[in-house]
Amino acid sequence: MQFSHANAIWYDYPALTPGVLFAEGVPGDGRAVSGLAHFYALAGARLAAGTEADLPEIQAWRRAFSSMGLKPTQYRCASESLLRRFRKEGALATIHPLIDLCNAVSIAFATPIAVFDTGRIAGGLTVRYAEGNEPYLAFSGEQEYPEPGEVIFADGEGLAHARRWTHRQSVRSAVRADTTAVLIVAEGLHASAGIDVLQIITAVREGLDGLGWQTRKSAVLSQVRPTFEF
């Protein structure tokens, strides 16, 4: 399978830096995640001087959402939503060891991180503009269709696994207790994304090692190296 961004995405968002990681593991081992407090502390320190809206990583995504015709305070990128919750509640909900890890790293770096169960993806994923006929299964169980021109994560069968780019994933490929292989995607649009995304992938890889998952492959992509095979 392959992961990539369509040429039109690279053209419209030349500052984009994606980091990707493919890992496999044993489901349901119940192993606790260590080191989350470190990432929470990093997030807390950054929020001490203001809100998530002040962070350059979030500002870059707000500009991108505005360029897509979306109201940034109505449709937030995933990392902004997590940071907002963390600032108000002082913690994040426990969901799944792998998701808990990626959410913690996401708020520490204020950068959205998506995790897809590759067993529920057909033929890889492409981040592209929607035609409007790609079925998206929401967590509510409702089937939706993206607006034409909306940025989605689409698989080889034309199913949408995320809507409004980094806003929300589909329940279709969400991590479950029986998930055995995942594709993890971190995307930055801010000025230091090239450095930060590499650090994000390293942090996630180290966390996966602690959970007993095996990282098979990882990469930081670019317009000249846009495809990740896994």
C-alpha positions in Angstrom: 0.0 0.0 0.0 1.0 3.6 -0.4 0.3 6.9 1.3 0.7 10.2 -0.5 -0.7 13.7 -1.1 -2.1 14.7 -4.4 -0.1 17.1 -6.5 -2.8 19.8 -6.1 -2.3 19.7 -2.3 1.4 20.2 -2.6 0.8 23.1 -5.0 -1.7 24.8 -2.8 0.2 24.2 0.5 3.9 24.2 -0.3 4.8 24.6 3.4 3.3 21.2 4.2 5.6 18.7 6.0 4.1 15.2 6.5 5.7 12.5 8.7 4.5 8.9 8.4 5.1 5.7 10.3 3.9 2.2 9.8 3.9 -0.2 12.8 2.6 -3.6 13.7 1.9 -5.0 17.2 0.0 -7.5 19.3 -3.6 -6.3 20.0 -5.2 -6.2 23.5 -2.0 -6.7 25.5 -3.2 -4.0 28.0 0.3 -2.5 28.3 0.3 0.9 30.0 1.7 3.9 28.2 4.7 5.4 29.9 6.0 9.0 29.5 2.7 10.7 28.8 3.3 13.1 31.8 6.4 14.4 29.9 4.3 15.4 26.9 1.5 16.8 29.1 4.1 19.0 30.8 5.4 20.3 27.5 1.9 21.2 26.4 1.2 22.8 29.7 4.3 24.9 29.5 3.3 26.2 26.1 -0.2 27.0 27.2 1.0 28.9 30.2 1.7 32.0 28.1 -1.7 32.0 26.3 -4.1 29.7 24.6 -3.7 27.2 21.8 -4.8 29.8 19.3 -1.6 31.7 19.9 0.7 28.8 18.9 2.3 29.1 15.4 1.4 25.5 14.6 -2.3 26.2 15.2 -2.2 29.5 13.5 -0.9 27.8 10.4 -3.7 25.3 10.4 -6.3 28.1 11.0 -5.0 29.9 7.9 -5.3 26.6 5.9 -8.8 26.0 7.1 -9.7 29.6 6.2 -8.3 29.1 2.7 -10.6 26.0 2.3 -13.6 28.2 3.1 -14.0 26.8 6.6 -14.5 28.9 9.8 -11.5 28.0 11.9 -13.3 28.4 15.2 -16.0 26.0 14.0 -13.8 23.4 12.4 -10.6 23.0 14.3 -7.6 20.8 13.4 -7.4 17.8 15.7 -4.4 19.1 17.7 -6.2 22.4 18.5 -9.3 20.5 19.7 -7.1 18.3 21.9 -5.2 21.3 23.3 -8.4 23.2 24.0 -9.7 20.2 26.0 -6.4 19.8 27.8 -6.4 23.5 28.7 -9.9 23.4 30.1 -9.8 20.0 31.8 -6.1 19.5 32.6 -6.1 16.0 31.1 -7.1 13.9 28.0 -9.5 11.0 28.0 -8.0 7.5 28.0 -9.0 5.7 24.7 -6.4 3.1 23.6 -2.7 3.0 24.6 -1.6 3.8 21.0 -4.1 6.7 20.7 -3.3 8.0 24.1 0.4 8.1 23.1 -0.3 9.9 19.8 -2.7 12.4 21.5 -0.1 13.3 24.1 2.6 13.8 21.5 0.1 15.8 19.4 -0.6 18.4 22.1 3.1 18.6 23.1 3.9 19.7 19.5 0.6 21.3 18.7 0.5 19.2 15.5 -2.3 16.9 14.3 -1.5 13.2 14.3 -3.9 10.7 12.6 -3.8 7.0 13.3 -5.4 4.6 10.8 -6.0 0.8 11.2 -4.5 -0.4 7.9 -6.6 -3.5 8.0 -9.6 -1.4 7.3 -8.1 0.6 4.4 -8.3 -0.5 0.8 -5.2 0.1 -1.4 -3.6 2.8 0.7 -4.5 6.5 1.3 -4.3 9.7 -0.7 -4.8 13.2 0.8 -6.7 14.9 -2.0 -9.6 17.1 -2.9 -13.0 15.4 -2.7 -15.3 14.9 -5.6 -18.2 14.7 -3.2 -19.2 11.1 -3.7 -16.8 9.5 -1.2 -18.7 7.8 1.7 -17.5 8.9 5.2 -18.7 7.0 8.3 -18.9 9.3 11.2 -18.5 8.2 14.9 -22.2 8.7 15.3 -22.8 5.9 12.8 -24.2 8.3 10.2 -22.9 8.1 6.7 -21.8 11.5 5.3 -20.4 12.8 2.0 -17.7 15.5 1.8 -18.3 18.7 0.0 -16.7 18.8 -3.5 -13.3 20.3 -3.1 -13.0 19.4 0.6 -9.6 17.9 1.6 -10.1 14.2 2.6 -8.0 11.1 3.2 -9.4 8.7 0.5 -8.5 5.0 0.0 -8.3 3.0 -3.2 -12.1 2.2 -3.1 -13.0 5.9 -2.8 -13.9 5.8 0.9 -13.2 8.9 3.0 -11.2 8.1 6.1 -10.9 11.8 7.3 -12.9 14.9 6.5 -11.8 18.5 6.3 -8.2 17.4 6.2 -7.0 17.2 9.9 -10.4 18.0 11.5 -11.9 14.6 12.0 -11.3 10.9 11.2 -13.8 8.3 10.3 -14.8 5.5 12.6 -14.3 3.1 9.7 -10.5 2.9 10.2 -10.3 4.0 13.9 -8.0 1.9 16.1 -9.8 -0.9 18.0 -8.8 -3.5 20.5 -8.1 -6.0 17.7 -6.0 -3.6 15.6 -2.7 -5.2 14.6 -1.2 -2.6 12.1 -1.4 1.1 11.9 -0.4 4.0 9.7 0.4 7.1 11.7 0.5 10.5 9.9 1.6 13.8 11.4 1.3 17.0 9.3 2.7 20.5 9.9 2.3 23.7 8.0 4.3 26.1 10.3 7.8 27.4 9.6 9.6 24.9 11.7 7.5 21.9 10.6 10.5 20.2 8.9 12.3 19.9 12.3 9.3 19.4 14.5 7.7 16.6 12.4 10.9 14.6 12.5 10.9 15.0 16.3 7.2 13.9 16.4 7.9 10.7 14.5 10.9 9.9 16.7 8.8 10.5 19.9 6.0 8.3 18.6 8.4 5.6 17.5 10.0 5.5 20.9 6.6 5.3 22.6 5.6 2.4 20.3 8.7 0.6 21.3 7.6 0.9 24.9 4.2 -0.5 24.0 5.7 -3.5 22.3 4.7 -2.4 18.8 7.3 -2.9 16.0 8.0 0.1 13.8 8.5 -1.2 10.3 9.1 2.0 8.4 8.9 5.8 8.9 9.7 8.8 6.8 9.3 12.6 6.5 7.8 13.3 3.1 8.3 16.3 0.8 7.1 17.5 -2.6 10.1 15.7 -4.2 9.6 12.6 -2.1 5.8 12.5 -1.8 5.1 8.7 -1.5 5.4 6.3 1.4 5.1 2.6 0.7 4.2 0.3 3.5 
